[in-house]
Amino acid sequence: MDLSGQLIRGTGSYEVKEVAPPVESGQLIDQSLWLTAGYWNAVGACWTTDGSKWTANGNAGFLTLYNAWTVGRNYKIKIRISELNSGSLAGPYDGSGYSLTMNTVGVYTYYYSPDGAAHLYIYSTNFDGSFDILDVEEVPEGYPLLDKGDKYLECTSAGVAAIPCNIAFGIWEFDCYQEGLPQIFFIQNSITNGNAQGYNLFLNANQGIQLQRKGIANDFVTANNYIDTNTWYRFKITRTLDGEFTVYIRGGAFGNDDWTLVSVTGGSGTNPVTDTSYTESQYFVLDFDSGDRIANLEIRNLVRQ
């Protein structure tokens, strides 16, 4: 959706920014060295290499590549598990845990923004098998949902912004990045929140997702830690003529190729959920904190029954 001339500033401040290109280009792992023992620091006796693959013998242990990347940048990592008898591999590690568990033969691709460690850790969780491909390249922020040159709207001081929108039944899609507590009022009858009526998607302080009826109740709440902060996700919300809402997600650990139905397991409510409390809209409203971002907004007045 082209927002030129449509954005209504309420409070706070917002800026249009652009996704910057990668600083480093090409393969960051030296392909002539990564299958040699001296390229890595192997912790534990489980790891060996024959020059064509790394193999672990079923015990626990690390492979560590120091200063593999720069904290705060964005990377695409590809690892191929070529043999697997038991156990799993985990990696990369970002200060508090592993982002990816690899427990079947095949190629794993992961998009990663290190914010706690500049080192690449590959950890054997009693892994008995081999991996023979490891690629690391820097990509633009939000890739592949966003690419270099794409524009996004960022909140630089907490407050509200809106665009006129009278669609109350249809499809809403947008990319969103959580740094604070972003609330997207995709159906609302007022720019201000006071006594407004409508529905919003809320990315809460527990890294959960809530679908809310303004001033009434939550239609659903996911479990805590359902999403990560400082990560781009794409959301799709549909509402049929009979009032049935369905919310989908892409990005991060959910992958980028297909939509995933937002799960409420461990939370409350249902998805899909039917509610007909509000049937009209005048605005699409953002209630963002500093650092929250939105991009690639699409609103379609299409319905199904």
Secondary structure by P-SEA (a helix, b strand, c coil): cccccccccccbbbbbbbbcccccccccccccccccccccccccccccccccbbbbccbbbbbcccccccccccbbbbbbbcccccccccccccccccccccccbbbbbbbbbbccccbbbbbbccccccccbbbbbbbccccccccccbbbbbbcccbbbbccccccbbbbbbccccccbbbbcccccccccccccbbbbbbccccbbbbcccccccccccccccccccbbbbbbbbbcccbbbbbbbbcccccccccccccccccccccccccccccccccccccccccccccbbbbbccccc
